[in-house]
């Protein structure tokens, strides 16, 4: 129930294309869903986050779509660039709990 | 504003030894969490400290322990090291717990190799 399942494990996208990463969760008590981006040799950095009262959130080329009834959420990267090549983690947490449950990550590679 | 600082960056230890990792959070942040990152298991929560008290604990054996000091700096200790403890250990700090879901800022991690 504490798991967050992420797919795919790896993804290759042409420059200018759309990258899509999907996540699913079981615990309906989760109320905060952040996405983290990690470059080699660095710690994860918050990219964008959403709460379940919103179905979509957009920041620049990054959009989170959230489907509360299906308990799924996804990250869309529009006009993907080689600089977006990184590992992306979806995550979830609940209430005032600072414990973050991470998906296993998606290694994204954007072809130049 | 300085970010989260973890020391050392790299460590090589022998099986059976113990190790202490250090984390200095962002100034003003009182919550510090620790995570273990491995290729197979991804990022797994170890524990979280706030005001020198452990508030949350993940599913790791008792060989993994931590503490937080009055200046919010935190240390993590692993005793009787096993080969499987080889991982990147990440520390994250946030402004405060007790407030819903504040952003966690991660350090660069300590790469521990057990031989």
Interface residues (C-beta under 8 A of the other chain):
Chain A: X31 X32 X34 X36 X41 X42 X43 X44 X45 X46 X49 X89 X93 X95 X96 X97 X98 X99 X100 X101 X102 X103 X104 X105
Chain B: X4 X31 X33 X35 X41 X42 X43 X44 X45 X48 X50 X55 X56 X58 X90 X92 X94 X97 X98 X99 X100 X101 X102 X103 X104 X105 X106 X107 X108 X109
